[in-house]
Amino acid sequence: MNDMGPPRFATTRNATPVEAAQRDLLLADPGFGRVFTDHMVTIRYADGRGWHDATVTARGPISIDPACSVLHYAQEIFEGMKAYRTADGEPVLFRPDANARRFRASAERMAMAQLPEDLFIEAVERLVRIDADWIPAAGAGSLYLRPFMFASEVFLGVKPSSEYLFMVIASSVGGYFKGGKPAITLWASEDFTRAAPGGTGAAKCGGNYAASLLAQAQATQQGCDQVVFLDAVERKWVEELGGMNIFFVFDDGSVVTPPLGGTILPGITRDSIITLARDQGVDVREERYSIEQWRADATSGRLRECFACGTAAVVTPIGEVKTTGGGFTIGGAQAGELTMKLRARLTGIQAGTEPDPHGWLHRVARD
Ligand SMILES: *Cc1c(COP(=O)(O)O)cnc(C)c1O
């Protein structure tokens, strides 16, 4: 913690921002993660000094020493969240307090300095405010925010870093998956696992993604959109995708999702979907579900729908699963009814067109 109170932000506007006409062109078809805004936030941390040098500046490259410890030992965490433009044009965030809390939890697991939650939210709000013109119009996309932090001490010894750099960058995004299929296909990986008990599965750290890329490449090779991981111990319980949680919808209307317990990332979309489904009287159970049961229920028709969820892709129907032992389809490989209902409810809250009984929308005042 900082003994000197929270740092004040020094803001220097980008002297050569992207021109409005060029920005409009970029926003017409932004894709995912390749169109960036004009600014970024940085806050530094050092043991004994606390959080300091908070800035909002023109977005651009940063310079780091080759011995910067993150390059060697991967002490790095991140968040993924979105700013939306409501129908009245106002920028809003969705449950930023939950991202701030999870960021602290990830930092704790990775033995990193913990950024105070109000400072996290202020940093994100400042970037959204200064780059508000980069939020696509209501319904046309969103502004994906990427807060992240890495070990910045120049030292090759293996230990928690004594210095950290926290940053926030932003990227205008449209839809996440290309192709416009009604439902995606998953590859159930038997060769690789994502997280083991006692490991870092519940922390949002870059290392988890590094470890998942070969499995994802294998899924692509098999003609699948995403990989789905099984548990590392018994290799039978369905855990989650590389960056999304998973839900199963049964013919009695009930819903199952794998329980958190250290190996699954506690998704904020996951938590929101559980809450929204229960609001509608749906019986939601957080319990283990095996790949064999998945195959049997999909084949018998007991399993009606399946979907993945996360901030980037929101709610995505799953229509087919492939394994080395053969594949199976779910609900005729179409988007399920409850899946689409929950997606509409969630995106409606985010767009400000649906009631928000849990107070999840967070207004960001304009400059
Ligand atoms: C970020 C992430 C999710 C989804 O979390 P949300 O808060 O819903 O965006 C799910 N799984 C993994 C591995 C993730 O990194």
The ligand as a MOL file (V3000), in Angstrom:
LIG
                    3D

  0  0  0     0  0            999 V3000
M  V30 BEGIN CTAB
M  V30 COUNTS 15 15 0 0 0
M  V30 BEGIN ATOM
M  V30 1 C -11.1840 -13.7410 -18.6390 0
M  V30 2 C -11.4550 -15.2110 -18.6680 0
M  V30 3 C -12.7660 -15.7300 -18.6460 0
M  V30 4 C -13.9940 -14.8640 -18.6870 0
M  V30 5 O -14.0840 -13.9390 -17.6570 0
M  V30 6 P -15.0390 -12.6820 -17.7930 0
M  V30 7 O -14.8510 -11.9260 -16.5310 0
M  V30 8 O -16.4070 -13.2070 -17.9570 0
M  V30 9 O -14.5870 -11.9490 -19.0110 0
M  V30 10 C -12.9220 -17.0990 -18.6080 0
M  V30 11 N -11.8550 -17.9350 -18.6260 0
M  V30 12 C -10.5950 -17.4730 -18.6770 0
M  V30 13 C -9.4750 -18.4440 -18.6910 0
M  V30 14 C -10.3570 -16.0970 -18.6960 0
M  V30 15 O -9.0940 -15.6530 -18.7450 0
M  V30 END ATOM
M  V30 BEGIN BOND
M  V30 1 1 1 2
M  V30 2 1 2 3
M  V30 3 2 2 14
M  V30 4 1 3 4
M  V30 5 2 3 10
M  V30 6 1 4 5
M  V30 7 1 5 6
M  V30 8 2 6 7
M  V30 9 1 6 8
M  V30 10 1 6 9
M  V30 11 1 10 11
M  V30 12 2 11 12
M  V30 13 1 12 13
M  V30 14 1 12 14
M  V30 15 1 14 15
M  V30 END BOND
M  V30 END CTAB
M  END
